[in-house]
Amino acid sequence: MTQVLDSMERARANFLSLHRFSSALVSPTAISVLQALEYLMRIEAASQNLYADLGVHDADAMQRKAALVSRIHELISSDPLAIANAANMIGVDISLLQCWLSGDFRGTDEAILLGGLQQLEIQSTASR
C-alpha cells in the first residue's frame, strides 16, 4: 500500500509541475484524474482490527468476541434446529444467542462466549 501511495504522490507531483508549466496543456480529464489521485491518497490502510479503526475503546476484546461468535455461527449454521440446540448446550436463552449472532455481544463476557464455543465444539466433535 505504501508503494502505491508513493507512486500516486509522484504522479501528482509530476502533474502539478506540468500544470504550472502550461495550464493550456492540461485537459479537464487530467484534472479529474488529479482529483481522483488526491482522493485515493487520503485513503488510509486499515489495521487488522476493525473495532480499533473505528475508535472503539475496547477494540481488542471486541475483536476476540467477534471471532468467537463467528465460530459459534459456523458450528450452528447448517441446521435449522441448531440455534435452539446450541442455546441449550451453551446454557443461554435462544433470544440471547440470536442477539450474539446478529452482532450484539458487547455486554457479554468473553469467558461466556469461549465456554459456549467449547461446548459446541465438543458436541460437534462427538456427533461426527
Buried (B, 14 or more C-beta within 10 A) or exposed (E): EEEEBEEBEEBBEEBEEEBEEEEEEBEEEEEEBBEEBEEEBEEEEEEEBEBBEEEBEEBEBBBBBBEBBEBBBEBBEEEEEBBEBBBEBBEBEEEBBEBBBEEEBEEBEEEBBBBBBEBBEEBBEEEE
